Every structure is written in structure tokens, then in C-alpha cells.
Amino acid sequence: MTQLIALLRVFSYLSILTVGGGLAAFPEMKNLVVNVHQWLNFNQLIHLYSMGQVSPGPNMMMIVAIGERVAGIPGVLVVLVAFFGPTAVLAFFIGRLWTRLAKWPWRASIERGLTPVSIGLLLAGCLSFARGAVTDWGTAVIAAIVFLVLLLSKINPAWLVLAAAIVGGLAFGPKIV
């Protein structure tokens, strides 16, 4: 029961941090899931997040695996409600208020102030994720190539994910003798 309460507290809090997307909450998720509660190690969290990125649907569905690991099916249910519930309720009420304040002179100023916050949270998430995922020259080269290709072209990122999976499998997979 104490694990369920801990899951509820952690993922309700993380829900509010997802301004700008799930990656915005990644640094705090890493701190709480890995350092504080030790439900996963950093590599496991990175692998779960990566699998969430390549799986269909919302990438943050990877939280289900954390809930299941900690408390089984009840953990899954608690994590889902805790993570998606507060954000959904907040978005509903803020959306209604935001529509009502369409002509309010401060609205544009608030939007301009929140945009850099979202970008900062996303960059913090990216850097936190990179610290665990880019572990040597090989992974750094893959990350740099993908970044440059995305920056300089209009290629569908799915092709890069597939290519990186193949390159990673060949370069870092088990060696068959």
C-alpha cells in the first residue's frame, strides 16, 4: 500500500511538470524514480523512455512499466490515473479560462513568458537523457548524425529511428563468433 501511495504522489507531481511535453518531466522523473525511490536504475529508465518513443501512441505510456514493476496491476492503474489525471483536469479548466480571456491584454505576455520555460524544461530533459544515453564515441556519433540530419533535412524521423536501431544492433550488439 505504501508503494501505491508513493506512486500516486510521484506521478501526480510529474504530471504537473509535463508543460511542453513528457521530456520536460524527465530530469525530475529520473531523480524520483532512480535516485529517491530506486524503482529503476538510470539505464532501465532510458530504455523504457526510448521504447516509449518508438512505440505507437503517447510516448509517456512508458510509465505503465514503472507502475507494473513497482506494484503490479494496481501500480499500473495508479500511475495512469496519477500521471494523466491532473494534467487532463488542469488542461480542461485552463483551456476554458484561456478562451474566456481571449481579449485580456495580459494573455499574450503570459504566453511569451511560458514559451521559454517550456523550451528550458525540454532542454533540461534532453540533457538529462543524453547523459545516460550518450555513453561513448559511438553513441555520440549516432546522436550527432541524427541531430544534423533532422536539422538539415525534412526526412521522416521514423527512418532515422530504424537506421539507428540497425546501426546500434550491428555496432553494439552481441558478437557472434
GIZI-V359355 format. One record per pair of residues at least 4 apart in sequence whose ideal C-beta (glycine too) atoms are under 7 Angstrom apart, sorted by the first residue. I is the first residue (numbers start at 1). J is the second residue. D is the distance in whole Angstrom. If there is no record, write none. Layout:
BEGIN
i j d
I J D
I J D
END
This chain:
BEGIN
i j d
1 5 7
2 6 6
3 7 6
3 70 5
3 71 5
3 75 7
4 8 6
4 71 5
4 74 6
4 75 7
4 78 5
5 9 6
6 10 6
6 37 6
7 11 6
7 67 6
7 70 6
7 71 6
7 75 6
7 78 5
7 79 5
7 82 7
8 12 6
8 78 5
8 82 5
9 13 6
10 14 6
10 32 5
10 37 7
11 15 6
11 63 6
11 79 5
11 82 4
11 83 4
12 82 4
12 86 5
14 18 7
14 25 5
14 28 6
14 29 6
14 83 6
15 82 7
15 83 5
15 84 7
15 86 4
15 87 5
16 86 6
17 24 6
17 25 4
17 28 6
18 22 6
18 24 6
18 25 5
18 87 6
19 24 6
19 117 7
19 118 6
19 121 6
20 24 4
20 118 3
20 121 5
20 122 5
21 122 6
22 59 6
22 60 4
23 122 6
23 125 4
23 126 7
24 118 7
24 121 4
24 122 5
24 125 5
25 29 5
26 30 6
26 49 7
26 125 4
26 128 6
26 129 6
27 31 7
27 124 5
27 125 6
27 128 4
28 32 6
29 33 5
30 34 5
30 42 7
30 45 6
30 128 6
31 35 5
31 36 6
32 36 5
32 37 6
33 37 6
33 39 5
33 40 6
33 45 6
33 66 6
34 38 7
34 40 6
34 41 6
34 42 5
34 45 6
39 66 6
39 69 6
39 70 5
40 44 4
40 45 5
40 66 7
42 46 6
42 132 5
43 47 6
43 132 7
44 48 6
45 49 6
46 50 6
46 129 7
46 132 5
46 133 5
47 51 6
48 52 6
48 62 4
48 65 5
49 53 7
49 62 6
49 129 7
50 54 7
51 55 6
51 62 6
52 59 4
52 60 6
52 61 6
52 62 3
53 59 5
54 161 6
55 61 7
57 61 6
60 83 7
63 67 6
63 79 5
63 83 5
64 68 6
64 76 5
64 79 6
64 80 7
65 69 6
66 70 6
66 79 6
67 71 6
67 75 4
67 76 4
67 78 6
67 79 3
68 72 6
68 75 6
68 76 5
70 75 5
71 75 3
73 77 7
74 78 6
75 79 6
76 80 6
77 81 6
78 82 6
79 83 6
80 84 6
81 85 5
84 88 6
85 89 6
86 90 6
87 91 6
88 92 6
89 93 7
90 94 6
91 95 6
92 96 7
93 97 6
94 98 6
95 99 7
96 100 7
97 101 6
101 107 5
106 110 6
107 111 7
108 112 6
109 113 6
110 114 6
111 115 7
114 118 6
115 119 7
116 120 6
117 121 6
118 122 6
119 123 6
120 124 6
121 125 6
122 126 6
123 127 6
124 128 6
125 129 6
126 130 6
127 131 7
129 133 6
130 134 5
133 139 7
134 139 5
134 140 5
134 143 5
135 139 5
136 140 7
137 141 6
138 142 7
138 171 6
138 172 7
139 143 6
140 144 6
141 145 6
142 146 6
142 164 6
142 167 6
142 168 7
143 147 6
144 148 6
145 149 6
146 150 6
146 160 5
146 164 6
147 151 6
148 152 6
149 153 6
149 155 6
149 160 6
150 157 7
150 160 7
155 159 6
155 160 7
157 161 6
158 162 6
159 163 6
160 164 6
161 165 6
162 166 7
163 167 6
164 168 6
165 169 6
166 170 6
167 171 6
168 172 5
169 173 5
END
